[in-house]
Amino acid sequence: MRRFEDMTEPELRDLLNALARELEATAKAHGVERPHFCLLVFDDPKVAQYVANCRREDVIDAMRECADRLEGRQDVER
């Protein structure tokens, strides 16, 4: 098994784009038409990679809001 840090930039880009396509296809299969998303992946939490289908500014806002909820242990039961 390889780690992200062992991949070249083109390999990592191809992997993240493939994951993004799968995420969109799975959402569509569940009746959700092209949701905005940011997929964050990492081996070392201090070195994260991401792929998104929305504006960088929106990703930053969403990550900040999510981090605040995680830190505050504000879990939503569904």
N, CA, C and O atoms as a Maestro MAE file, in Angstrom:
{
 s_m_m2io_version
 :::
 2.0.0
}

f_m_ct {
 s_m_title
 :::
 protein
 m_atom[312] {
  # First column is atom index #
  i_m_mmod_type
  r_m_x_coord
  r_m_y_coord
  r_m_z_coord
  i_m_residue_number
  s_m_chain_name
  s_m_pdb_residue_name
  s_m_pdb_atom_name
  i_m_atomic_number
  :::
  1 25 0.836 -1.190 0.000 1 A "MET " " N  " 7
  2 3 0.000 0.000 0.000 1 A "MET " " CA " 6
  3 2 0.879 1.252 0.000 1 A "MET " " C  " 6
  4 15 1.914 1.308 0.665 1 A "MET " " O  " 8
  5 25 0.449 2.225 -0.745 2 A "ARG " " N  " 7
  6 3 1.198 3.476 -0.836 2 A "ARG " " CA " 6
  7 2 0.547 4.538 0.035 2 A "ARG " " C  " 6
  8 15 -0.641 4.475 0.350 2 A "ARG " " O  " 8
  9 25 1.346 5.495 0.405 3 A "ARG " " N  " 7
  10 3 0.850 6.648 1.133 3 A "ARG " " CA " 6
  11 2 0.743 7.800 0.128 3 A "ARG " " C  " 6
  12 15 1.400 7.792 -0.913 3 A "ARG " " O  " 8
  13 25 -0.086 8.780 0.453 4 A "PHE " " N  " 7
  14 3 -0.234 9.928 -0.441 4 A "PHE " " CA " 6
  15 2 1.105 10.607 -0.685 4 A "PHE " " C  " 6
  16 15 1.383 11.053 -1.799 4 A "PHE " " O  " 8
  17 25 1.929 10.686 0.340 5 A "GLU " " N  " 7
  18 3 3.222 11.365 0.218 5 A "GLU " " CA " 6
  19 2 4.162 10.669 -0.765 5 A "GLU " " C  " 6
  20 15 5.123 11.275 -1.239 5 A "GLU " " O  " 8
  21 25 3.888 9.390 -1.073 6 A "ASP " " N  " 7
  22 3 4.725 8.649 -2.016 6 A "ASP " " CA " 6
  23 2 4.247 8.780 -3.458 6 A "ASP " " C  " 6
  24 15 4.896 8.277 -4.375 6 A "ASP " " O  " 8
  25 25 3.117 9.452 -3.661 7 A "MET " " N  " 7
  26 3 2.551 9.594 -5.002 7 A "MET " " CA " 6
  27 2 3.075 10.860 -5.669 7 A "MET " " C  " 6
  28 15 3.379 11.851 -5.004 7 A "MET " " O  " 8
  29 25 3.175 10.810 -6.983 8 A "THR " " N  " 7
  30 3 3.535 12.010 -7.728 8 A "THR " " CA " 6
  31 2 2.309 12.918 -7.782 8 A "THR " " C  " 6
  32 15 1.191 12.473 -7.524 8 A "THR " " O  " 8
  33 25 2.517 14.171 -8.113 9 A "GLU " " N  " 7
  34 3 1.385 15.101 -8.222 9 A "GLU " " CA " 6
  35 2 0.360 14.627 -9.258 9 A "GLU " " C  " 6
  36 15 -0.838 14.678 -8.982 9 A "GLU " " O  " 8
  37 25 0.793 14.164 -10.450 10 A "PRO " " N  " 7
  38 3 -0.205 13.672 -11.418 10 A "PRO " " CA " 6
  39 2 -0.975 12.455 -10.888 10 A "PRO " " C  " 6
  40 15 -2.179 12.349 -11.119 10 A "PRO " " O  " 8
  41 25 -0.307 11.541 -10.184 11 A "GLU " " N  " 7
  42 3 -0.991 10.378 -9.624 11 A "GLU " " CA " 6
  43 2 -2.012 10.802 -8.573 11 A "GLU " " C  " 6
  44 15 -3.137 10.304 -8.552 11 A "GLU " " O  " 8
  45 25 -1.617 11.713 -7.714 12 A "LEU " " N  " 7
  46 3 -2.513 12.193 -6.664 12 A "LEU " " CA " 6
  47 2 -3.707 12.926 -7.263 12 A "LEU " " C  " 6
  48 15 -4.841 12.734 -6.825 12 A "LEU " " O  " 8
  49 25 -3.454 13.764 -8.264 13 A "ARG " " N  " 7
  50 3 -4.535 14.486 -8.940 13 A "ARG " " CA " 6
  51 2 -5.517 13.498 -9.580 13 A "ARG " " C  " 6
  52 15 -6.731 13.664 -9.463 13 A "ARG " " O  " 8
  53 25 -4.990 12.472 -10.256 14 A "ASP " " N  " 7
  54 3 -5.854 11.474 -10.895 14 A "ASP " " CA " 6
  55 2 -6.695 10.728 -9.865 14 A "ASP " " C  " 6
  56 15 -7.882 10.491 -10.090 14 A "ASP " " O  " 8
  57 25 -6.090 10.357 -8.735 15 A "LEU " " N  " 7
  58 3 -6.820 9.667 -7.681 15 A "LEU " " CA " 6
  59 2 -7.928 10.548 -7.112 15 A "LEU " " C  " 6
  60 15 -9.068 10.102 -6.979 15 A "LEU " " O  " 8
  61 25 -7.604 11.785 -6.780 16 A "LEU " " N  " 7
  62 3 -8.600 12.686 -6.199 16 A "LEU " " CA " 6
  63 2 -9.723 12.976 -7.185 16 A "LEU " " C  " 6
  64 15 -10.884 13.049 -6.784 16 A "LEU " " O  " 8
  65 25 -9.406 13.142 -8.454 17 A "ASN " " N  " 7
  66 3 -10.451 13.366 -9.458 17 A "ASN " " CA " 6
  67 2 -11.338 12.143 -9.612 17 A "ASN " " C  " 6
  68 15 -12.547 12.279 -9.797 17 A "ASN " " O  " 8
  69 25 -10.758 10.948 -9.539 18 A "ALA " " N  " 7
  70 3 -11.555 9.719 -9.616 18 A "ALA " " CA " 6
  71 2 -12.485 9.614 -8.406 18 A "ALA " " C  " 6
  72 15 -13.647 9.236 -8.547 18 A "ALA " " O  " 8
  73 25 -11.980 9.946 -7.226 19 A "LEU " " N  " 7
  74 3 -12.818 9.927 -6.019 19 A "LEU " " CA " 6
  75 2 -13.952 10.939 -6.130 19 A "LEU " " C  " 6
  76 15 -15.080 10.658 -5.725 19 A "LEU " " O  " 8
  77 25 -13.657 12.109 -6.674 20 A "ALA " " N  " 7
  78 3 -14.689 13.137 -6.840 20 A "ALA " " CA " 6
  79 2 -15.777 12.661 -7.802 20 A "ALA " " C  " 6
  80 15 -16.963 12.879 -7.553 20 A "ALA " " O  " 8
  81 25 -15.383 12.017 -8.891 21 A "ARG " " N  " 7
  82 3 -16.373 11.490 -9.838 21 A "ARG " " CA " 6
  83 2 -17.255 10.435 -9.167 21 A "ARG " " C  " 6
  84 15 -18.467 10.409 -9.379 21 A "ARG " " O  " 8
  85 25 -16.650 9.574 -8.365 22 A "GLU " " N  " 7
  86 3 -17.410 8.545 -7.657 22 A "GLU " " CA " 6
  87 2 -18.366 9.166 -6.645 22 A "GLU " " C  " 6
  88 15 -19.499 8.707 -6.499 22 A "GLU " " O  " 8
  89 25 -17.923 10.193 -5.953 23 A "LEU " " N  " 7
  90 3 -18.784 10.870 -4.985 23 A "LEU " " CA " 6
  91 2 -19.998 11.470 -5.685 23 A "LEU " " C  " 6
  92 15 -21.126 11.316 -5.217 23 A "LEU " " O  " 8
  93 25 -19.770 12.151 -6.803 24 A "GLU " " N  " 7
  94 3 -20.887 12.738 -7.552 24 A "GLU " " CA " 6
  95 2 -21.821 11.653 -8.082 24 A "GLU " " C  " 6
  96 15 -23.039 11.823 -8.041 24 A "GLU " " O  " 8
  97 25 -21.275 10.541 -8.579 25 A "ALA " " N  " 7
  98 3 -22.098 9.454 -9.118 25 A "ALA " " CA " 6
  99 2 -22.931 8.805 -8.014 25 A "ALA " " C  " 6
  100 15 -24.100 8.485 -8.230 25 A "ALA " " O  " 8
  101 25 -22.347 8.611 -6.849 26 A "THR " " N  " 7
  102 3 -23.071 8.012 -5.734 26 A "THR " " CA " 6
  103 2 -24.180 8.937 -5.249 26 A "THR " " C  " 6
  104 15 -25.285 8.484 -4.952 26 A "THR " " O  " 8
  105 25 -23.889 10.229 -5.169 27 A "ALA " " N  " 7
  106 3 -24.921 11.192 -4.767 27 A "ALA " " CA " 6
  107 2 -26.080 11.159 -5.764 27 A "ALA " " C  " 6
  108 15 -27.246 11.147 -5.372 27 A "ALA " " O  " 8
  109 25 -25.748 11.146 -7.048 28 A "LYS " " N  " 7
  110 3 -26.790 11.127 -8.081 28 A "LYS " " CA " 6
  111 2 -27.625 9.854 -7.991 28 A "LYS " " C  " 6
  112 15 -28.841 9.892 -8.181 28 A "LYS " " O  " 8
  113 25 -26.974 8.725 -7.700 29 A "ALA " " N  " 7
  114 3 -27.689 7.455 -7.562 29 A "ALA " " CA " 6
  115 2 -28.671 7.485 -6.386 29 A "ALA " " C  " 6
  116 15 -29.627 6.712 -6.337 29 A "ALA " " O  " 8
  117 25 -28.413 8.389 -5.446 30 A "HIS " " N  " 7
  118 3 -29.298 8.544 -4.285 30 A "HIS " " CA " 6
  119 2 -30.232 9.739 -4.442 30 A "HIS " " C  " 6
  120 15 -30.851 10.183 -3.475 30 A "HIS " " O  " 8
  121 25 -30.330 10.252 -5.652 31 A "GLY " " N  " 7
  122 3 -31.275 11.323 -5.937 31 A "GLY " " CA " 6
  123 2 -30.795 12.722 -5.579 31 A "GLY " " C  " 6
  124 15 -31.595 13.657 -5.528 31 A "GLY " " O  " 8
  125 25 -29.512 12.872 -5.335 32 A "VAL " " N  " 7
  126 3 -28.961 14.190 -5.011 32 A "VAL " " CA " 6
  127 2 -28.192 14.686 -6.231 32 A "VAL " " C  " 6
  128 15 -27.190 14.090 -6.625 32 A "VAL " " O  " 8
  129 25 -28.662 15.764 -6.817 33 A "GLU " " N  " 7
  130 3 -28.057 16.295 -8.036 33 A "GLU " " CA " 6
  131 2 -26.882 17.214 -7.715 33 A "GLU " " C  " 6
  132 15 -27.073 18.304 -7.176 33 A "GLU " " O  " 8
  133 25 -25.707 16.791 -8.036 34 A "ARG " " N  " 7
  134 3 -24.457 17.546 -7.931 34 A "ARG " " CA " 6
  135 2 -24.344 18.402 -6.654 34 A "ARG " " C  " 6
  136 15 -24.404 19.630 -6.717 34 A "ARG " " O  " 8
  137 25 -24.181 17.746 -5.508 35 A "PRO " " N  " 7
  138 3 -24.007 18.506 -4.273 35 A "PRO " " CA " 6
  139 2 -22.639 19.176 -4.256 35 A "PRO " " C  " 6
  140 15 -21.689 18.672 -4.855 35 A "PRO " " O  " 8
  141 25 -22.539 20.296 -3.580 36 A "HIS " " N  " 7
  142 3 -21.221 20.900 -3.386 36 A "HIS " " CA " 6
  143 2 -20.483 20.032 -2.380 36 A "HIS " " C  " 6
  144 15 -21.066 19.576 -1.396 36 A "HIS " " O  " 8
  145 25 -19.197 19.805 -2.631 37 A "PHE " " N  " 7
  146 3 -18.433 19.001 -1.691 37 A "PHE " " CA " 6
  147 2 -16.969 19.384 -1.710 37 A "PHE " " C  " 6
  148 15 -16.460 19.997 -2.648 37 A "PHE " " O  " 8
  149 25 -16.326 18.996 -0.639 38 A "CYS " " N  " 7
  150 3 -14.878 19.046 -0.519 38 A "CYS " " CA " 6
  151 2 -14.484 17.746 0.152 38 A "CYS " " C  " 6
  152 15 -14.917 17.466 1.270 38 A "CYS " " O  " 8
  153 25 -13.678 16.963 -0.511 39 A "LEU " " N  " 7
  154 3 -13.215 15.704 0.043 39 A "LEU " " CA " 6
  155 2 -11.792 15.921 0.551 39 A "LEU " " C  " 6
  156 15 -10.886 16.233 -0.221 39 A "LEU " " O  " 8
  157 25 -11.613 15.755 1.836 40 A "LEU " " N  " 7
  158 3 -10.327 15.973 2.491 40 A "LEU " " CA " 6
  159 2 -9.729 14.613 2.818 40 A "LEU " " C  " 6
  160 15 -10.362 13.805 3.497 40 A "LEU " " O  " 8
  161 25 -8.517 14.353 2.342 41 A "VAL " " N  " 7
  162 3 -7.842 13.083 2.601 41 A "VAL " " CA " 6
  163 2 -6.453 13.368 3.142 41 A "VAL " " C  " 6
  164 15 -5.832 14.376 2.806 41 A "VAL " " O  " 8
  165 25 -5.973 12.454 3.995 42 A "PHE " " N  " 7
  166 3 -4.631 12.652 4.544 42 A "PHE " " CA " 6
  167 2 -4.097 11.364 5.137 42 A "PHE " " C  " 6
  168 15 -4.862 10.510 5.586 42 A "PHE " " O  " 8
  169 25 -2.784 11.231 5.135 43 A "ASP " " N  " 7
  170 3 -2.081 10.206 5.906 43 A "ASP " " CA " 6
  171 2 -1.612 10.857 7.207 43 A "ASP " " C  " 6
  172 15 -1.760 10.292 8.291 43 A "ASP " " O  " 8
  173 25 -1.054 12.034 7.079 44 A "ASP " " N  " 7
  174 3 -0.598 12.844 8.211 44 A "ASP " " CA " 6
  175 2 -1.578 14.005 8.317 44 A "ASP " " C  " 6
  176 15 -1.711 14.766 7.359 44 A "ASP " " O  " 8
  177 25 -2.269 14.173 9.443 45 A "PRO " " N  " 7
  178 3 -3.284 15.224 9.524 45 A "PRO " " CA " 6
  179 2 -2.745 16.641 9.340 45 A "PRO " " C  " 6
  180 15 -3.517 17.584 9.165 45 A "PRO " " O  " 8
  181 25 -1.437 16.788 9.380 46 A "LYS " " N  " 7
  182 3 -0.862 18.115 9.160 46 A "LYS " " CA " 6
  183 2 -0.552 18.362 7.686 46 A "LYS " " C  " 6
  184 15 -0.135 19.456 7.306 46 A "LYS " " O  " 8
  185 25 -0.761 17.330 6.856 47 A "VAL " " N  " 7
  186 3 -0.536 17.456 5.413 47 A "VAL " " CA " 6
  187 2 -1.744 16.848 4.703 47 A "VAL " " C  " 6
  188 15 -1.745 15.666 4.361 47 A "VAL " " O  " 8
  189 25 -2.760 17.661 4.488 48 A "ALA " " N  " 7
  190 3 -3.993 17.174 3.871 48 A "ALA " " CA " 6
  191 2 -4.042 17.547 2.398 48 A "ALA " " C  " 6
  192 15 -3.491 18.563 1.976 48 A "ALA " " O  " 8
  193 25 -4.704 16.713 1.639 49 A "GLN " " N  " 7
  194 3 -4.988 16.967 0.231 49 A "GLN " " CA " 6
  195 2 -6.499 17.066 0.104 49 A "GLN " " C  " 6
  196 15 -7.231 16.468 0.893 49 A "GLN " " O  " 8
  197 25 -6.970 17.812 -0.879 50 A "TYR " " N  " 7
  198 3 -8.420 17.874 -1.057 50 A "TYR " " CA " 6
  199 2 -8.776 18.048 -2.520 50 A "TYR " " C  " 6
  200 15 -7.975 18.493 -3.342 50 A "TYR " " O  " 8
  201 25 -10.015 17.678 -2.808 51 A "VAL " " N  " 7
  202 3 -10.605 17.934 -4.108 51 A "VAL " " CA " 6
  203 2 -12.000 18.477 -3.829 51 A "VAL " " C  " 6
  204 15 -12.683 18.016 -2.915 51 A "VAL " " O  " 8
  205 25 -12.413 19.449 -4.614 52 A "ALA " " N  " 7
  206 3 -13.712 20.083 -4.393 52 A "ALA " " CA " 6
  207 2 -14.336 20.441 -5.734 52 A "ALA " " C  " 6
  208 15 -13.652 20.549 -6.752 52 A "ALA " " O  " 8
  209 25 -15.641 20.621 -5.707 53 A "ASN " " N  " 7
  210 3 -16.329 21.042 -6.925 53 A "ASN " " CA " 6
  211 2 -16.994 22.404 -6.723 53 A "ASN " " C  " 6
  212 15 -17.966 22.744 -7.396 53 A "ASN " " O  " 8
  213 25 -16.451 23.166 -5.789 54 A "CYS " " N  " 7
  214 3 -17.023 24.482 -5.513 54 A "CYS " " CA " 6
  215 2 -15.885 25.485 -5.266 54 A "CYS " " C  " 6
  216 15 -14.705 25.137 -5.307 54 A "CYS " " O  " 8
  217 25 -16.268 26.703 -5.017 55 A "ARG " " N  " 7
  218 3 -15.275 27.773 -4.857 55 A "ARG " " CA " 6
  219 2 -14.412 27.569 -3.615 55 A "ARG " " C  " 6
  220 15 -14.898 27.115 -2.580 55 A "ARG " " O  " 8
  221 25 -13.148 27.902 -3.725 56 A "ARG " " N  " 7
  222 3 -12.204 27.788 -2.622 56 A "ARG " " CA " 6
  223 2 -12.722 28.507 -1.377 56 A "ARG " " C  " 6
  224 15 -12.602 27.991 -0.266 56 A "ARG " " O  " 8
  225 25 -13.295 29.694 -1.560 57 A "GLU " " N  " 7
  226 3 -13.805 30.468 -0.430 57 A "GLU " " CA " 6
  227 2 -14.914 29.704 0.298 57 A "GLU " " C  " 6
  228 15 -14.989 29.728 1.526 57 A "GLU " " O  " 8
  229 25 -15.770 29.027 -0.468 58 A "ASP " " N  " 7
  230 3 -16.845 28.240 0.134 58 A "ASP " " CA " 6
  231 2 -16.285 27.036 0.901 58 A "ASP " " C  " 6
  232 15 -16.794 26.671 1.960 58 A "ASP " " O  " 8
  233 25 -15.238 26.430 0.353 59 A "VAL " " N  " 7
  234 3 -14.585 25.307 1.024 59 A "VAL " " CA " 6
  235 2 -14.020 25.759 2.368 59 A "VAL " " C  " 6
  236 15 -14.196 25.078 3.379 59 A "VAL " " O  " 8
  237 25 -13.347 26.894 2.381 60 A "ILE " " N  " 7
  238 3 -12.764 27.417 3.624 60 A "ILE " " CA " 6
  239 2 -13.850 27.670 4.654 60 A "ILE " " C  " 6
  240 15 -13.708 27.293 5.817 60 A "ILE " " O  " 8
  241 25 -14.941 28.311 4.230 61 A "ASP " " N  " 7
  242 3 -16.047 28.577 5.159 61 A "ASP " " CA " 6
  243 2 -16.638 27.276 5.704 61 A "ASP " " C  " 6
  244 15 -16.898 27.165 6.902 61 A "ASP " " O  " 8
  245 25 -16.847 26.305 4.838 62 A "ALA " " N  " 7
  246 3 -17.438 25.035 5.262 62 A "ALA " " CA " 6
  247 2 -16.505 24.282 6.211 62 A "ALA " " C  " 6
  248 15 -16.956 23.710 7.204 62 A "ALA " " O  " 8
  249 25 -15.206 24.282 5.907 63 A "MET " " N  " 7
  250 3 -14.246 23.605 6.788 63 A "MET " " CA " 6
  251 2 -14.200 24.274 8.160 63 A "MET " " C  " 6
  252 15 -14.137 23.601 9.188 63 A "MET " " O  " 8
  253 25 -14.230 25.588 8.161 64 A "ARG " " N  " 7
  254 3 -14.187 26.331 9.425 64 A "ARG " " CA " 6
  255 2 -15.429 26.019 10.264 64 A "ARG " " C  " 6
  256 15 -15.330 25.777 11.467 64 A "ARG " " O  " 8
  257 25 -16.594 26.027 9.618 65 A "GLU " " N  " 7
  258 3 -17.838 25.738 10.321 65 A "GLU " " CA " 6
  259 2 -17.822 24.307 10.851 65 A "GLU " " C  " 6
  260 15 -18.250 24.063 11.980 65 A "GLU " " O  " 8
  261 25 -17.340 23.370 10.062 66 A "CYS " " N  " 7
  262 3 -17.286 21.974 10.470 66 A "CYS " " CA " 6
  263 2 -16.296 21.794 11.628 66 A "CYS " " C  " 6
  264 15 -16.598 21.089 12.591 66 A "CYS " " O  " 8
  265 25 -15.129 22.418 11.543 67 A "ALA " " N  " 7
  266 3 -14.133 22.330 12.617 67 A "ALA " " CA " 6
  267 2 -14.700 22.876 13.920 67 A "ALA " " C  " 6
  268 15 -14.469 22.304 14.986 67 A "ALA " " O  " 8
  269 25 -15.438 23.972 13.844 68 A "ASP " " N  " 7
  270 3 -16.054 24.539 15.046 68 A "ASP " " CA " 6
  271 2 -17.018 23.536 15.689 68 A "ASP " " C  " 6
  272 15 -17.020 23.361 16.907 68 A "ASP " " O  " 8
  273 25 -17.840 22.877 14.856 69 A "ARG " " N  " 7
  274 3 -18.781 21.896 15.385 69 A "ARG " " CA " 6
  275 2 -18.052 20.689 15.964 69 A "ARG " " C  " 6
  276 15 -18.444 20.180 17.015 69 A "ARG " " O  " 8
  277 25 -16.998 20.223 15.296 70 A "LEU " " N  " 7
  278 3 -16.239 19.078 15.793 70 A "LEU " " CA " 6
  279 2 -15.582 19.410 17.134 70 A "LEU " " C  " 6
  280 15 -15.633 18.616 18.074 70 A "LEU " " O  " 8
  281 25 -14.975 20.571 17.212 71 A "GLU " " N  " 7
  282 3 -14.314 20.976 18.456 71 A "GLU " " CA " 6
  283 2 -15.317 21.137 19.593 71 A "GLU " " C  " 6
  284 15 -15.006 20.834 20.744 71 A "GLU " " O  " 8
  285 25 -16.507 21.608 19.279 72 A "GLY " " N  " 7
  286 3 -17.538 21.788 20.281 72 A "GLY " " CA " 6
  287 2 -18.350 20.528 20.549 72 A "GLY " " C  " 6
  288 15 -19.295 20.542 21.339 72 A "GLY " " O  " 8
  289 25 -17.968 19.427 19.876 73 A "ARG " " N  " 7
  290 3 -18.675 18.149 20.000 73 A "ARG " " CA " 6
  291 2 -20.188 18.322 19.766 73 A "ARG " " C  " 6
  292 15 -21.020 17.745 20.465 73 A "ARG " " O  " 8
  293 25 -20.494 19.124 18.775 74 A "GLN " " N  " 7
  294 3 -21.895 19.404 18.435 74 A "GLN " " CA " 6
  295 2 -22.364 18.413 17.369 74 A "GLN " " C  " 6
  296 15 -22.551 18.766 16.204 74 A "GLN " " O  " 8
  297 25 -22.544 17.192 17.791 75 A "ASP " " N  " 7
  298 3 -22.976 16.141 16.876 75 A "ASP " " CA " 6
  299 2 -24.479 16.255 16.638 75 A "ASP " " C  " 6
  300 15 -25.246 16.554 17.553 75 A "ASP " " O  " 8
  301 25 -24.878 16.015 15.416 76 A "VAL " " N  " 7
  302 3 -26.286 16.026 15.059 76 A "VAL " " CA " 6
  303 2 -26.730 14.587 14.876 76 A "VAL " " C  " 6
  304 15 -26.219 13.873 14.013 76 A "VAL " " O  " 8
  305 25 -27.686 14.164 15.695 77 A "GLU " " N  " 7
  306 3 -28.209 12.807 15.562 77 A "GLU " " CA " 6
  307 2 -29.275 12.799 14.483 77 A "GLU " " C  " 6
  308 15 -30.139 13.676 14.438 77 A "GLU " " O  " 8
  309 25 -29.207 11.809 13.620 78 A "ARG " " N  " 7
  310 3 -30.180 11.684 12.529 78 A "ARG " " CA " 6
  311 2 -30.830 10.340 12.580 78 A "ARG " " C  " 6
  312 15 -31.682 10.035 11.746 78 A "ARG " " O  " 8
  :::
 }
 m_bond[311] {
  # First column is bond index #
  i_m_from
  i_m_to
  i_m_order
  :::
  1 1 2 1
  2 2 3 1
  3 3 4 2
  4 3 5 1
  5 5 6 1
  6 6 7 1
  7 7 8 2
  8 7 9 1
  9 9 10 1
  10 10 11 1
  11 11 12 2
  12 11 13 1
  13 13 14 1
  14 14 15 1
  15 15 16 2
  16 15 17 1
  17 17 18 1
  18 18 19 1
  19 19 20 2
  20 19 21 1
  21 21 22 1
  22 22 23 1
  23 23 24 2
  24 23 25 1
  25 25 26 1
  26 26 27 1
  27 27 28 2
  28 27 29 1
  29 29 30 1
  30 30 31 1
  31 31 32 2
  32 31 33 1
  33 33 34 1
  34 34 35 1
  35 35 36 2
  36 35 37 1
  37 37 38 1
  38 38 39 1
  39 39 40 2
  40 39 41 1
  41 41 42 1
  42 42 43 1
  43 43 44 2
  44 43 45 1
  45 45 46 1
  46 46 47 1
  47 47 48 2
  48 47 49 1
  49 49 50 1
  50 50 51 1
  51 51 52 2
  52 51 53 1
  53 53 54 1
  54 54 55 1
  55 55 56 2
  56 55 57 1
  57 57 58 1
  58 58 59 1
  59 59 60 2
  60 59 61 1
  61 61 62 1
  62 62 63 1
  63 63 64 2
  64 63 65 1
  65 65 66 1
  66 66 67 1
  67 67 68 2
  68 67 69 1
  69 69 70 1
  70 70 71 1
  71 71 72 2
  72 71 73 1
  73 73 74 1
  74 74 75 1
  75 75 76 2
  76 75 77 1
  77 77 78 1
  78 78 79 1
  79 79 80 2
  80 79 81 1
  81 81 82 1
  82 82 83 1
  83 83 84 2
  84 83 85 1
  85 85 86 1
  86 86 87 1
  87 87 88 2
  88 87 89 1
  89 89 90 1
  90 90 91 1
  91 91 92 2
  92 91 93 1
  93 93 94 1
  94 94 95 1
  95 95 96 2
  96 95 97 1
  97 97 98 1
  98 98 99 1
  99 99 100 2
  100 99 101 1
  101 101 102 1
  102 102 103 1
  103 103 104 2
  104 103 105 1
  105 105 106 1
  106 106 107 1
  107 107 108 2
  108 107 109 1
  109 109 110 1
  110 110 111 1
  111 111 112 2
  112 111 113 1
  113 113 114 1
  114 114 115 1
  115 115 116 2
  116 115 117 1
  117 117 118 1
  118 118 119 1
  119 119 120 2
  120 119 121 1
  121 121 122 1
  122 122 123 1
  123 123 124 2
  124 123 125 1
  125 125 126 1
  126 126 127 1
  127 127 128 2
  128 127 129 1
  129 129 130 1
  130 130 131 1
  131 131 132 2
  132 131 133 1
  133 133 134 1
  134 134 135 1
  135 135 136 2
  136 135 137 1
  137 137 138 1
  138 138 139 1
  139 139 140 2
  140 139 141 1
  141 141 142 1
  142 142 143 1
  143 143 144 2
  144 143 145 1
  145 145 146 1
  146 146 147 1
  147 147 148 2
  148 147 149 1
  149 149 150 1
  150 150 151 1
  151 151 152 2
  152 151 153 1
  153 153 154 1
  154 154 155 1
  155 155 156 2
  156 155 157 1
  157 157 158 1
  158 158 159 1
  159 159 160 2
  160 159 161 1
  161 161 162 1
  162 162 163 1
  163 163 164 2
  164 163 165 1
  165 165 166 1
  166 166 167 1
  167 167 168 2
  168 167 169 1
  169 169 170 1
  170 170 171 1
  171 171 172 2
  172 171 173 1
  173 173 174 1
  174 174 175 1
  175 175 176 2
  176 175 177 1
  177 177 178 1
  178 178 179 1
  179 179 180 2
  180 179 181 1
  181 181 182 1
  182 182 183 1
  183 183 184 2
  184 183 185 1
  185 185 186 1
  186 186 187 1
  187 187 188 2
  188 187 189 1
  189 189 190 1
  190 190 191 1
  191 191 192 2
  192 191 193 1
  193 193 194 1
  194 194 195 1
  195 195 196 2
  196 195 197 1
  197 197 198 1
  198 198 199 1
  199 199 200 2
  200 199 201 1
  201 201 202 1
  202 202 203 1
  203 203 204 2
  204 203 205 1
  205 205 206 1
  206 206 207 1
  207 207 208 2
  208 207 209 1
  209 209 210 1
  210 210 211 1
  211 211 212 2
  212 211 213 1
  213 213 214 1
  214 214 215 1
  215 215 216 2
  216 215 217 1
  217 217 218 1
  218 218 219 1
  219 219 220 2
  220 219 221 1
  221 221 222 1
  222 222 223 1
  223 223 224 2
  224 223 225 1
  225 225 226 1
  226 226 227 1
  227 227 228 2
  228 227 229 1
  229 229 230 1
  230 230 231 1
  231 231 232 2
  232 231 233 1
  233 233 234 1
  234 234 235 1
  235 235 236 2
  236 235 237 1
  237 237 238 1
  238 238 239 1
  239 239 240 2
  240 239 241 1
  241 241 242 1
  242 242 243 1
  243 243 244 2
  244 243 245 1
  245 245 246 1
  246 246 247 1
  247 247 248 2
  248 247 249 1
  249 249 250 1
  250 250 251 1
  251 251 252 2
  252 251 253 1
  253 253 254 1
  254 254 255 1
  255 255 256 2
  256 255 257 1
  257 257 258 1
  258 258 259 1
  259 259 260 2
  260 259 261 1
  261 261 262 1
  262 262 263 1
  263 263 264 2
  264 263 265 1
  265 265 266 1
  266 266 267 1
  267 267 268 2
  268 267 269 1
  269 269 270 1
  270 270 271 1
  271 271 272 2
  272 271 273 1
  273 273 274 1
  274 274 275 1
  275 275 276 2
  276 275 277 1
  277 277 278 1
  278 278 279 1
  279 279 280 2
  280 279 281 1
  281 281 282 1
  282 282 283 1
  283 283 284 2
  284 283 285 1
  285 285 286 1
  286 286 287 1
  287 287 288 2
  288 287 289 1
  289 289 290 1
  290 290 291 1
  291 291 292 2
  292 291 293 1
  293 293 294 1
  294 294 295 1
  295 295 296 2
  296 295 297 1
  297 297 298 1
  298 298 299 1
  299 299 300 2
  300 299 301 1
  301 301 302 1
  302 302 303 1
  303 303 304 2
  304 303 305 1
  305 305 306 1
  306 306 307 1
  307 307 308 2
  308 307 309 1
  309 309 310 1
  310 310 311 1
  311 311 312 2
  :::
 }
}
